[in-house]
Amino acid sequence: MPDAKIIIVTKADEDESNTKYAQGGLAVVTDFDKDNFQKHIDDTMRAGDGENKLEVVEMVIKEGPARFRELVEWGTKFDEKDGHLMLGREGGHTENRIVHHKDITGAEIERALLATIKKSPNIKMMAHHYVIDLITQHHVPGKIFDMEKIDCYGAYILDEKNKKIKKITAKITLVATGGAGHVYKNTTNPIIATGDGIAFVHRARGKVSNMQYYQFHPTALFSKRDGMLFLISEAVRGDGAKLRLKNGGKFMHKYDEREELASRDIVARAIDNELKISGDEYVGLDCKEMDHEKFVEHFPNIYQKCLDEGIDPFTEMIPVVPACHYLMGGIEVDMDGQSSIKNLFAVGECTNSGLHGANRLASNSLLEGLVFGHNAAMKTVELLKVNDFNFDDLKAVPEWNEEGMKMMDEMVMVSYLRRQLQEMMSDLVAIVRSNSRLELAKKKQREIYEAVTELYNYSILSPQLSELRNLVNVSYLIIKQSLLMKENKGSFYNKDLASKPLTINE
Ligand SMILES: Cc1cc2nc3c(=O)[nH]c(=O)nc-3n(C[C@H](O)[C@H](O)[C@H](O)COP(=O)(O)OP(=O)(O)OC[C@H]3O[C@@H](n4cnc5c(N)ncnc54)[C@H](O)[C@@H]3O)c2cc1C
């Protein structure tokens, strides 16, 4: 879109995101001798427990190779040997199809995309600018708010340097705010992942669904500290690493015949169950029998991290635990990334596009971002040509009003409530849920919501308070949509609904 003026607003450094930490790679069919679209479609549907939208799965997987070639044209480097792409395998995939750049694929993709953006004079990047809320007719004086016809006119944005909130109006707005891992105590997500986009679309009355489906990654590096845990990529198990109890005993054969290569939800529940039985803090990932040279070549970042933590993966097991990783639900979008709000698009992990269903197949999310990003851009070009925008309303959007608000003098209230929320979600609404835990969570969530609303109503906004408010909204949606479930699907597991036992032979 060389003629359109584009502003990218991001709340941290321009490269800080979940994308930066993606290790395993991008799932895409490239080796048509052994692999084909149907196999990738079947694997995606199986992981999603059939809750995926087939037409979306087909579209994304078939568009994948074109979007992958585009990335290469923009300068992204993928690992090759003798002129052929090196293809990795991850849990749930029946073929080797993961293209990667060592174990820092996301960072490499981001590097190439940021360099491409820098060469585009029509794109302005505003780092350390925090989006507080979307602007809809609700903000325009004299407009009647019609739930059936909501229009988006841009967003209110806090400039973190001068603490001023400004309005940015736009014909088209696109939300790509990533996941919400910090609604739990332990997550593989960086600190930016606070579900902001999902929360502000929900507050603007946009449709948000499938929030009950949160994927826990089975193998995050165990740490005594809460917060962001380092991920030990699934590709390590794909290359032959085995899961063991602390005493060296095997256990995955009890849960699935694919053992270590079963889909994430199964492996995460298996570890969660074994930890509950043994009372241990972690299980071990045994890489001792793997080809050491290949390991260092394929996973240099993981290898270095282990050494930094005093673990030699070739002589001892890597201690791992499940951690909150990827949100399948989010803002409802169609195949072009259009949300239920007019002129508002959403792309990536903040969406429920229909691709992942009840559980995401490993390495399908970078693919989703690429395909939907492209489709949203194409649709935007079309809409800009039609030019059916409400220019009077866009002009009438008022500035942000802080009258009567005061500076918050006790930030401890925000950090305390955030910890309370994360504890509650981790104890009551995590890998294995139950009716009574969910009911208790609903009650506790309400108490936290009321305390946060009180703070919000009199305080001058800070990103910390706004993120807390967003996490509270996200927790509300997860609990509410979990309580509506009548059967277990994919990543969602309520032990009171279980028709199948957790282990194969029970
Ligand atoms: C450790 C790890 C490993 C992973 N490995 C893989 C993998 O190998 N393959 C794969 O396919 N997927 C992987 N994933 C998942 C994948 O990386 C993410 O789902 C994907 O990158 C999300 O991209 P996104 O563009 O939707 O969001 P992000 O990349 O998270 O970007 C969101 C952006 O929005 C900004 N933002 C958020 N809120 C606001 C706000 N209020 N105001 C302004 N800006 C805001 C953030 O600062 C950030 O820049 C991994 C995830 C993690 C955490």
The ligand as a Tripos MOL2 file, in Angstrom:
@<TRIPOS>MOLECULE
LIG
   53    58     1     0     0
SMALL
NO_CHARGES

@<TRIPOS>ATOM
      1 C1          8.4970  -18.4630   23.5980 C.3       1 LIG1
      2 C2          7.5730  -18.5880   22.4290 C.ar      1 LIG1
      3 C3          7.8910  -19.4230   21.3780 C.ar      1 LIG1
      4 C4          7.0270  -19.5450   20.2840 C.ar      1 LIG1
      5 N1          7.3940  -20.3290   19.2240 N.ar      1 LIG1
      6 C5          6.6090  -20.3440   18.1210 C.ar      1 LIG1
      7 C6          7.0170  -21.0330   16.9470 C.ar      1 LIG1
      8 O1          8.0840  -21.6110   16.8830 O.2       1 LIG1
      9 N2          6.1890  -21.0100   15.8760 N.ar      1 LIG1
     10 C7          4.9900  -20.3610   15.8770 C.ar      1 LIG1
     11 O2          4.2790  -20.3810   14.8680 O.2       1 LIG1
     12 N3          4.6010  -19.6880   16.9800 N.ar      1 LIG1
     13 C8          5.3700  -19.6480   18.0830 C.ar      1 LIG1
     14 N4          4.9630  -18.9560   19.1830 N.ar      1 LIG1
     15 C9          3.7240  -18.1960   19.1160 C.3       1 LIG1
     16 C10         3.9370  -16.9760   18.2530 C.3       1 LIG1
     17 O3          5.2190  -16.4570   18.4750 O.3       1 LIG1
     18 C11         2.9070  -15.9080   18.5560 C.3       1 LIG1
     19 O4          1.6300  -16.4440   18.5730 O.3       1 LIG1
     20 C12         2.9590  -14.8520   17.4640 C.3       1 LIG1
     21 O5          4.2740  -14.4040   17.3000 O.3       1 LIG1
     22 C13         2.0330  -13.7150   17.8230 C.3       1 LIG1
     23 O6          2.2340  -12.6910   16.8920 O.3       1 LIG1
     24 P1          1.3120  -11.4110   16.9700 P.3       1 LIG1
     25 O7          1.7800  -10.5200   15.8700 O.co2     1 LIG1
     26 O8         -0.0960  -11.7950   17.0270 O.co2     1 LIG1
     27 O9          1.6600  -10.7510   18.3990 O.3       1 LIG1
     28 P2          3.0570  -10.3160   19.0260 P.3       1 LIG1
     29 O10         4.2020  -10.8080   18.2300 O.co2     1 LIG1
     30 O11         3.0290  -10.6300   20.4510 O.co2     1 LIG1
     31 O12         3.0190   -8.7260   18.8600 O.3       1 LIG1
     32 C14         2.1230   -7.9600   19.6230 C.3       1 LIG1
     33 C15         2.5830   -6.5170   19.5870 C.3       1 LIG1
     34 O13         1.5540   -5.6940   20.0930 O.3       1 LIG1
     35 C16         2.1070   -4.7500   20.9870 C.3       1 LIG1
     36 N5          1.0600   -4.3520   21.9480 N.ar      1 LIG1
     37 C17         0.3310   -5.1510   22.7730 C.ar      1 LIG1
     38 N6         -0.5560   -4.4120   23.4810 N.ar      1 LIG1
     39 C18        -0.3860   -3.1230   23.0830 C.ar      1 LIG1
     40 C19        -0.9760   -1.8810   23.4500 C.ar      1 LIG1
     41 N7         -1.9470   -1.7860   24.3800 N.pl3     1 LIG1
     42 N8         -0.5430   -0.7510   22.8530 N.ar      1 LIG1
     43 C20         0.4460   -0.7940   21.9220 C.ar      1 LIG1
     44 N9          1.0530   -1.9390   21.5440 N.ar      1 LIG1
     45 C21         0.6520   -3.0780   22.1090 C.ar      1 LIG1
     46 C22         3.2720   -5.4840   21.6430 C.3       1 LIG1
     47 O14         4.1900   -4.5990   22.2100 O.3       1 LIG1
     48 C23         3.8230   -6.2660   20.4530 C.3       1 LIG1
     49 O15         4.7250   -5.4900   19.7130 O.3       1 LIG1
     50 C24         5.8130  -18.8260   20.2790 C.ar      1 LIG1
     51 C25         5.4920  -17.9830   21.3380 C.ar      1 LIG1
     52 C26         6.3630  -17.8500   22.4070 C.ar      1 LIG1
     53 C27         6.0000  -16.9230   23.5350 C.3       1 LIG1
@<TRIPOS>BOND
     1     1     2 1
     2     2     3 ar
     3     2    52 ar
     4     3     4 ar
     5     4     5 ar
     6     4    50 ar
     7     5     6 ar
     8     6     7 ar
     9     6    13 1
    10     7     8 2
    11     7     9 ar
    12     9    10 ar
    13    10    11 2
    14    10    12 ar
    15    12    13 ar
    16    13    14 ar
    17    14    15 1
    18    14    50 ar
    19    15    16 1
    20    16    17 1
    21    16    18 1
    22    18    19 1
    23    18    20 1
    24    20    21 1
    25    20    22 1
    26    22    23 1
    27    23    24 1
    28    24    25 2
    29    24    26 1
    30    24    27 1
    31    27    28 1
    32    28    29 2
    33    28    30 1
    34    28    31 1
    35    31    32 1
    36    32    33 1
    37    33    34 1
    38    33    48 1
    39    34    35 1
    40    35    36 1
    41    35    46 1
    42    36    37 ar
    43    36    45 ar
    44    37    38 ar
    45    38    39 ar
    46    39    40 ar
    47    39    45 ar
    48    40    41 1
    49    40    42 ar
    50    42    43 ar
    51    43    44 ar
    52    44    45 ar
    53    46    47 1
    54    46    48 1
    55    48    49 1
    56    50    51 ar
    57    51    52 ar
    58    52    53 1
@<TRIPOS>SUBSTRUCTURE
     1 LIG1         1 GROUP 0 **** ****
